[in-house]
Amino acid sequence: MRLNSPASPALQRSALAAHETLGIGALDHVAWKLRDVVRESWLRSLEYKGKAESNAHTVLSDDALRELRSTSPLRLVLPVFDRLLLEPARETGLILAIGGPTGRLLWVKGDSQALQDAESMAFVPGADWSERTVGTSAPGTALATRGGVQVSGAEHFDPIAQRWSCTAVPIHAPGTGEILGVVDITGGEEAVAAHSLALLKAAVAAAESELRWHQEKVEPSQRSFIVPSASRVKSEPVSRSMLRLTSGAGAELHRGDKVIDLSTRHAELLALLSWHPRGLTGEELVELLHLNPDAADVGTLRAEMVRLRKVLAEFDPLLVPLSRPYRLGSMPQSDAREVLLAIEGGDLDAALAHFAGPVLPRSQAPGIEVIRDEVFAALRQGMLQDGTDAQLLRFLELPEVQDDEEVLGTTLQVLPARSPRRAMVVAALERLETRS
């Protein structure tokens, strides 16, 4: 455990000692050896109501909770938090909680046993976890300080929460900076691990980006962040990302006006996961990525997947890969897949329009080679069977088929007898015959 961790034994002993001074009525906060953020929160907690005993009486009725949820803009980004925080934390004993701007918990999800245990301190949907009600805790203190906070064990003001640790980060409205709520992970010491705060900040940044997209759908005069009605949200078209794999070199990811260039490995991962919508295990991905999978390391794959998740969280949170097995949270469009769909629909013009070249030609990954061969073979076969003279001539412009004798011969057969392009095709066939 790192020395500056909120869960470190030294900090926990200091917090327990500070609790003892509260127990005897002493308020010598100068002697409290607490972290600054905790000490200041304790002082606010004392001003509010003294030492809290329980917040169970604050839990809203089901109808009142339903009303709050329906009007909260955070409902628009629940999938972002599910994919970035809830899914990776599954089976870890951690709880994901999302609260409104007053500290009222709106959604609480996670490990079933942990959720049951948390009920003993009323850490449930509809409960008030602001500093005014329960004193120092990550959700309430994050809202009070407007920044990310970690609170562990005895640092909680309310003794009932002292068996838990938590990390929380507030969520702000795009443009105005208004606090819309807070996202929190609660559990054992792993909830305040070194990476937890950074992970939550990344997830919140992704959610705020998604909220900005929703906000841009509202009339300009109403952009103080008005939450669209439920019916309007459902009717709004969702902009899907487009994965371009046939550009002739690397790969690009497009969404609206946004474009990012993908590294070869990230492009390979996205291509494979988009080609296998049911998902792939780590071992299966290694087999598809490496010429010598026995020499590859699954740990390296995990690290690369973490980097890919970070890239996608900032660009399109809905695409962020899930785990066990690895799979995409939302399937992007793909120019390679569009080629196959167009061929299946008998639209060879559309197939040619989507095919700019071989799928990721620089990749030597076995799984990519299979996709590359599948797409090109389908296009070639479609042209040989059903291509018109214009389509075949267009197909011959691709470097991959300029020396394809069968394609050249088929083109010669379908060209009109007086077509000026016949001479070009005949010359290409003669050149091939000379080489042989």
C-alpha positions as CSV (number, residue, x, y, z in Angstrom):
1,M,0.0,0.0,0.0
2,R,1.4,3.4,-0.9
3,L,2.3,5.6,2.1
4,N,0.0,8.5,1.1
5,S,-3.0,6.2,0.6
6,P,-6.1,7.3,2.6
7,A,-6.2,3.7,3.8
8,S,-2.6,3.7,5.1
9,P,-2.4,2.5,8.8
10,A,-0.8,5.8,9.9
11,L,-3.6,7.9,8.5
12,Q,-6.2,5.5,9.9
13,R,-4.7,5.7,13.4
14,S,-4.7,9.5,13.3
15,A,-8.4,9.5,12.2
16,L,-9.4,7.1,15.0
17,A,-7.6,9.3,17.5
18,A,-9.5,12.3,16.2
19,H,-12.7,10.5,16.7
20,E,-11.8,9.9,20.3
21,T,-11.5,13.7,20.8
22,L,-15.1,14.1,19.4
23,G,-16.2,11.4,21.8
24,I,-15.1,13.4,24.9
25,G,-16.4,16.7,23.5
26,A,-13.0,18.1,22.6
27,L,-12.8,20.1,19.4
28,D,-9.1,20.6,19.1
29,H,-9.0,20.4,15.4
30,V,-5.4,21.7,15.4
31,A,-4.3,18.4,16.9
32,W,-6.2,16.3,14.4
33,K,-3.7,14.7,12.2
34,L,-6.0,14.4,9.3
35,R,-5.5,15.2,5.6
36,D,-6.5,18.8,4.9
37,V,-9.5,17.8,2.8
38,V,-10.8,15.5,5.6
39,R,-10.1,18.0,8.4
40,E,-12.0,20.8,6.6
41,S,-14.9,18.5,5.9
42,W,-15.1,17.4,9.6
43,L,-15.3,21.1,10.6
44,R,-18.2,21.6,8.2
45,S,-19.9,18.4,9.4
46,L,-19.7,19.7,13.0
47,E,-21.3,23.0,12.0
48,Y,-24.2,21.2,10.2
49,K,-25.6,18.9,12.9
50,G,-23.0,17.3,15.1
51,K,-22.2,13.7,14.9
52,A,-24.7,11.9,12.6
53,E,-26.1,8.6,13.7
54,S,-28.1,7.4,10.7
55,N,-29.5,8.7,7.4
56,A,-32.0,6.0,6.9
57,H,-34.9,8.4,7.4
58,T,-33.7,10.4,4.4
59,V,-34.4,7.7,1.8
60,L,-37.0,8.9,-0.8
61,S,-40.1,6.9,-1.7
62,D,-40.1,5.0,-5.0
63,D,-42.2,7.6,-6.7
64,A,-40.1,10.5,-5.6
65,L,-36.9,8.7,-6.7
66,R,-38.4,7.9,-10.0
67,E,-39.2,11.6,-10.6
68,L,-35.7,12.7,-9.7
69,R,-34.2,10.1,-12.1
70,S,-36.5,11.1,-14.9
71,T,-35.4,14.8,-14.7
72,S,-31.7,14.2,-14.1
73,P,-29.4,14.8,-17.1
74,L,-27.2,12.0,-15.7
75,R,-29.7,9.5,-17.0
76,L,-28.3,10.3,-20.5
77,V,-24.9,9.1,-19.6
78,L,-25.6,6.0,-17.5
79,P,-24.3,3.7,-20.3
80,V,-20.9,5.6,-20.1
81,F,-20.5,4.8,-16.4
82,D,-21.7,1.3,-16.8
83,R,-19.1,0.6,-19.5
84,L,-16.2,2.5,-18.0
85,L,-16.7,1.8,-14.3
86,L,-19.4,-0.9,-13.5
87,E,-18.3,-3.5,-16.1
88,P,-14.6,-3.5,-15.2
89,A,-15.5,-3.6,-11.4
90,R,-17.8,-6.6,-11.7
91,E,-17.1,-9.3,-9.2
92,T,-14.6,-7.0,-7.3
93,G,-17.0,-6.2,-4.5
94,L,-17.1,-2.5,-5.5
95,I,-20.3,-0.4,-5.8
96,L,-20.9,2.3,-8.3
97,A,-23.1,5.1,-7.1
98,I,-24.4,8.1,-9.1
99,G,-25.9,11.0,-7.2
100,G,-27.5,14.3,-8.0
101,P,-26.2,17.8,-7.2
102,T,-27.5,17.8,-3.6
103,G,-25.9,14.5,-2.7
104,R,-29.0,12.4,-3.2
105,L,-28.1,9.0,-4.5
106,L,-30.0,8.2,-7.7
107,W,-28.5,4.9,-8.9
108,V,-26.5,2.4,-6.9
109,K,-25.2,-0.7,-8.7
110,G,-22.6,-3.4,-8.3
111,D,-21.8,-6.6,-6.5
112,S,-25.0,-8.1,-5.0
113,Q,-23.4,-8.9,-1.7
114,A,-21.7,-5.5,-1.4
115,L,-25.1,-3.8,-2.2
116,Q,-26.7,-5.9,0.5
117,D,-24.0,-5.0,3.1
118,A,-24.2,-1.3,2.1
119,E,-27.9,-1.2,3.0
120,S,-26.9,-1.3,6.7
121,M,-25.7,2.3,6.3
122,A,-28.5,3.4,4.0
123,F,-26.2,3.6,1.0
124,V,-29.1,3.0,-1.3
125,P,-30.9,4.8,-4.1
126,G,-32.8,7.7,-2.8
127,A,-30.7,8.3,0.3
128,D,-29.1,11.7,1.1
129,W,-25.3,11.4,1.3
130,S,-24.5,15.1,1.5
131,E,-22.2,16.5,4.2
132,R,-25.2,18.1,5.8
133,T,-26.7,14.7,6.5
134,V,-23.9,12.2,6.9
135,G,-20.8,14.3,7.3
136,T,-17.6,13.5,5.6
137,S,-17.9,10.9,2.7
138,A,-16.5,10.9,-0.8
139,P,-19.8,11.7,-2.6
140,G,-20.8,14.6,-0.2
141,T,-17.3,16.0,0.1
142,A,-16.7,15.9,-3.6
143,L,-19.8,18.0,-4.1
144,A,-18.8,20.4,-1.3
145,T,-15.2,20.9,-2.7
146,R,-16.2,20.6,-6.4
147,G,-13.3,18.2,-6.9
148,G,-12.3,14.6,-6.7
149,V,-12.0,13.1,-3.2
150,Q,-11.0,9.9,-1.6
151,V,-12.1,9.0,1.9
152,S,-11.2,5.8,3.7
153,G,-12.3,4.0,6.9
154,A,-12.0,6.2,10.0
155,E,-11.8,9.3,7.9
156,H,-15.6,9.1,7.5
157,F,-17.3,11.4,10.0
158,D,-20.2,9.0,10.6
159,P,-18.9,5.8,12.4
160,I,-21.4,3.7,10.5
161,A,-19.4,4.2,7.3
162,Q,-16.0,3.4,8.7
163,R,-15.8,-0.1,7.3
164,W,-15.9,1.4,3.8
165,S,-13.6,3.4,1.5
166,C,-14.8,5.5,-1.4
167,T,-13.6,7.7,-4.3
168,A,-15.9,10.3,-5.9
169,V,-15.7,13.0,-8.6
170,P,-18.4,15.7,-9.4
171,I,-19.9,16.0,-12.8
172,H,-20.2,19.4,-14.4
173,A,-22.6,20.7,-17.1
174,P,-20.8,21.5,-20.4
175,G,-20.3,25.2,-20.9
176,T,-21.6,26.5,-17.6
177,G,-19.7,24.4,-15.1
178,E,-22.8,23.9,-13.1
179,I,-22.5,20.7,-10.9
180,L,-25.0,18.1,-12.2
181,G,-24.1,15.4,-9.7
182,V,-21.4,13.0,-8.5
183,V,-20.1,9.6,-9.4
184,D,-18.6,7.4,-6.7
185,I,-17.1,3.9,-6.2
186,T,-17.4,2.4,-2.8
187,G,-15.9,-0.8,-1.3
188,G,-12.9,-2.0,0.5
189,E,-9.4,-0.5,0.3
190,E,-9.3,-1.1,-3.5
191,A,-11.8,1.7,-3.8
192,V,-9.1,4.2,-2.9
193,A,-6.3,2.5,-4.9
194,A,-3.8,4.8,-6.6
195,H,-5.6,4.5,-10.0
196,S,-9.2,4.9,-8.8
197,L,-9.3,8.7,-8.8
198,A,-7.7,8.9,-12.3
199,L,-10.2,6.3,-13.5
200,L,-13.2,8.2,-12.2
201,K,-11.9,11.5,-13.6
202,A,-11.5,9.8,-17.1
203,A,-15.0,8.4,-16.9
204,V,-16.5,11.8,-15.8
205,A,-14.6,13.5,-18.7
206,A,-16.2,11.0,-21.1
207,A,-19.6,11.6,-19.6
208,E,-19.3,15.3,-19.8
209,S,-18.3,15.0,-23.5
210,E,-21.4,12.9,-24.1
211,L,-23.5,15.5,-22.3
212,R,-22.0,18.1,-24.5
213,W,-23.2,16.1,-27.6
214,H,-26.7,15.9,-26.1
215,Q,-26.7,19.6,-25.3
216,E,-25.9,20.5,-28.9
217,K,-29.1,18.9,-29.9
218,V,-31.1,21.5,-27.9
219,E,-32.1,24.9,-29.4
220,P,-29.2,27.4,-29.0
221,S,-31.4,29.7,-26.9
222,Q,-32.0,26.9,-24.4
223,R,-28.4,25.8,-23.8
224,S,-28.1,26.5,-20.2
225,F,-28.4,22.7,-20.1
226,I,-32.0,21.8,-20.4
227,V,-32.7,18.1,-20.1
228,P,-34.6,16.8,-23.1
229,S,-37.8,15.0,-22.3
230,A,-37.7,11.2,-22.3
231,S,-39.7,11.0,-25.5
232,R,-37.4,13.5,-27.3
233,V,-34.2,11.6,-26.2
234,K,-35.6,8.4,-27.6
235,S,-36.4,10.0,-30.9
236,E,-33.0,11.7,-31.4
237,P,-30.8,9.9,-33.9
238,V,-27.6,8.6,-32.3
239,S,-24.5,9.4,-34.3
240,R,-22.6,6.1,-34.8
241,S,-18.9,6.0,-35.2
242,M,-17.4,4.8,-38.5
243,L,-14.3,2.7,-38.5
244,R,-12.4,3.1,-41.8
245,L,-10.1,0.1,-42.3
246,T,-9.5,0.2,-46.1
247,S,-7.8,3.6,-46.5
248,G,-4.7,1.9,-47.8
249,A,-2.5,2.5,-44.8
250,G,-3.7,2.9,-41.2
251,A,-7.2,3.3,-39.8
252,E,-9.4,6.2,-38.8
253,L,-12.4,6.5,-36.5
254,H,-15.0,9.0,-37.5
255,R,-17.9,10.4,-35.6
256,G,-19.7,13.5,-36.9
257,D,-17.0,16.1,-37.5
258,K,-14.5,14.3,-35.2
259,V,-11.7,12.1,-36.6
260,I,-8.9,10.3,-34.9
261,D,-6.0,8.2,-36.4
262,L,-5.7,4.8,-34.8
263,S,-2.4,3.0,-34.1
264,T,-2.0,-0.3,-35.9
265,R,-2.6,-2.3,-32.7
266,H,-5.7,-0.3,-31.8
267,A,-7.0,-0.6,-35.3
268,E,-6.4,-4.4,-35.2
269,L,-8.3,-4.7,-31.9
270,L,-11.3,-2.6,-33.1
271,A,-11.4,-4.5,-36.3
272,L,-11.4,-7.9,-34.6
273,L,-13.9,-7.0,-32.0
274,S,-16.2,-5.5,-34.6
275,W,-15.9,-8.7,-36.7
276,H,-16.7,-10.8,-33.6
277,P,-19.7,-9.1,-32.0
278,R,-20.2,-11.9,-29.4
279,G,-16.8,-11.2,-28.0
280,L,-13.4,-12.8,-27.8
281,T,-11.4,-14.1,-24.8
282,G,-7.9,-12.7,-24.1
283,E,-6.5,-16.0,-25.3
284,E,-8.5,-15.8,-28.6
285,L,-7.4,-12.3,-29.2
286,V,-3.8,-13.2,-28.7
287,E,-4.2,-16.0,-31.3
288,L,-5.7,-13.6,-33.8
289,L,-3.1,-10.9,-33.2
290,H,0.2,-12.7,-33.2
291,L,2.0,-14.9,-35.7
292,N,3.6,-16.7,-32.7
293,P,0.9,-16.6,-30.0
294,D,2.9,-18.9,-27.7
295,A,5.5,-16.2,-27.3
296,A,2.8,-13.5,-26.7
297,D,1.8,-12.2,-23.3
298,V,-1.9,-11.8,-22.3
299,G,-0.8,-9.2,-19.8
300,T,0.5,-7.0,-22.7
301,L,-2.9,-7.4,-24.3
302,R,-4.6,-6.2,-21.1
303,A,-2.3,-3.1,-21.0
304,E,-3.1,-2.3,-24.6
305,M,-6.8,-2.7,-24.0
306,V,-6.5,-0.2,-21.1
307,R,-4.9,2.3,-23.5
308,L,-7.6,1.7,-26.1
309,R,-10.3,2.2,-23.6
310,K,-8.8,5.6,-22.7
311,V,-8.7,6.7,-26.3
312,L,-12.3,5.6,-26.9
313,A,-13.6,7.1,-23.7
314,E,-12.6,10.5,-24.9
315,F,-13.8,10.0,-28.5
316,D,-17.0,7.8,-28.2
317,P,-17.7,6.4,-24.8
318,L,-20.3,4.0,-26.2
319,L,-17.5,2.1,-28.0
320,V,-15.4,1.4,-25.0
321,P,-14.7,-2.4,-24.9
322,L,-16.3,-4.5,-22.2
323,S,-14.6,-7.5,-20.5
324,R,-15.2,-11.2,-20.0
325,P,-15.1,-11.7,-22.9
326,Y,-13.7,-8.6,-24.6
327,R,-16.4,-7.0,-26.8
328,L,-17.5,-3.6,-28.0
329,G,-20.1,-1.8,-25.9
330,S,-21.7,-0.5,-29.2
331,M,-20.9,-1.7,-32.7
332,P,-19.4,0.9,-35.0
333,Q,-20.1,1.1,-38.7
334,S,-17.2,-0.2,-40.7
335,D,-16.3,0.4,-44.4
336,A,-15.1,-3.2,-44.6
337,R,-18.4,-4.5,-43.3
338,E,-20.3,-2.1,-45.6
339,V,-18.5,-3.7,-48.6
340,L,-19.9,-7.1,-47.6
341,L,-23.4,-5.7,-46.9
342,A,-23.5,-4.0,-50.3
343,I,-22.4,-7.1,-52.1
344,E,-25.1,-9.1,-50.3
345,G,-27.6,-6.5,-51.4
346,G,-26.5,-6.7,-55.0
347,D,-25.2,-3.1,-55.0
348,L,-21.7,-3.3,-56.5
349,D,-21.4,0.4,-57.0
350,A,-21.8,0.9,-53.2
351,A,-19.3,-1.9,-52.6
352,L,-16.7,-0.2,-54.7
353,A,-17.4,3.1,-53.1
354,H,-16.7,1.6,-49.6
355,F,-13.6,-0.3,-50.7
356,A,-10.6,2.1,-50.8
357,G,-8.1,-0.7,-50.5
358,P,-7.2,-3.9,-48.6
359,V,-8.1,-4.0,-44.9
360,L,-5.1,-2.8,-42.8
361,P,-2.5,-3.7,-45.4
362,R,0.4,-3.1,-42.9
363,S,-1.0,-5.6,-40.4
364,Q,0.4,-9.1,-40.2
365,A,-2.0,-10.2,-37.6
366,P,-3.6,-13.6,-38.6
367,G,-7.1,-12.5,-37.7
368,I,-6.7,-9.3,-39.8
369,E,-5.4,-11.3,-42.8
370,V,-8.6,-13.5,-42.6
371,I,-10.8,-10.3,-42.7
372,R,-8.7,-8.8,-45.4
373,D,-9.0,-11.9,-47.6
374,E,-12.7,-12.3,-46.9
375,V,-13.6,-8.8,-47.9
376,F,-11.4,-8.7,-51.1
377,A,-12.5,-12.2,-52.1
378,A,-16.2,-11.3,-51.8
379,L,-15.7,-8.1,-53.9
380,R,-13.7,-9.9,-56.5
381,Q,-16.2,-12.7,-56.8
382,G,-19.1,-10.3,-57.0
383,M,-17.4,-8.4,-59.9
384,L,-16.6,-11.6,-61.8
385,Q,-20.2,-12.8,-61.5
386,D,-22.3,-9.7,-61.8
387,G,-20.0,-6.7,-62.6
388,T,-20.9,-4.4,-65.5
389,D,-18.3,-3.2,-67.9
390,A,-18.2,0.2,-66.0
391,Q,-17.9,-1.5,-62.6
392,L,-15.2,-3.9,-63.8
393,L,-13.1,-1.0,-65.3
394,R,-13.5,0.8,-62.0
395,F,-12.4,-2.4,-60.2
396,L,-9.3,-2.6,-62.4
397,E,-8.2,0.8,-61.1
398,L,-7.3,-0.9,-57.8
399,P,-3.6,-2.0,-57.7
400,E,-4.6,-5.3,-56.3
401,V,-6.3,-6.5,-59.6
402,Q,-4.3,-4.7,-62.3
403,D,-2.5,-8.0,-63.0
404,D,-5.4,-10.3,-62.3
405,E,-5.8,-12.3,-65.5
406,E,-9.2,-13.6,-64.7
407,V,-10.6,-10.1,-64.0
408,L,-9.0,-8.7,-67.1
409,G,-10.4,-11.5,-69.2
410,T,-13.9,-11.1,-67.8
411,T,-13.7,-7.3,-68.4
412,L,-12.7,-7.9,-72.0
413,Q,-15.7,-10.2,-72.5
414,V,-18.3,-7.7,-71.2
415,L,-16.9,-4.6,-72.9
416,P,-18.7,-3.5,-76.0
417,A,-17.0,-4.4,-79.2
418,R,-16.2,-0.8,-80.1
419,S,-15.2,0.3,-76.6
420,P,-11.9,2.3,-76.6
421,R,-11.1,0.7,-73.3
422,R,-10.6,-2.7,-75.0
423,A,-7.2,-1.8,-76.2
424,M,-6.1,-1.1,-72.6
425,V,-7.3,-4.4,-71.4
426,V,-5.8,-6.3,-74.3
427,A,-2.5,-4.6,-73.6
428,A,-2.6,-5.6,-70.0
429,L,-3.3,-9.3,-70.9
430,E,-0.4,-9.3,-73.5
431,R,1.9,-7.9,-70.9
432,L,1.0,-10.7,-68.5
433,E,1.5,-13.3,-71.2
434,T,4.9,-11.9,-72.0
435,R,6.0,-12.1,-68.4
436,S,5.0,-15.8,-68.2
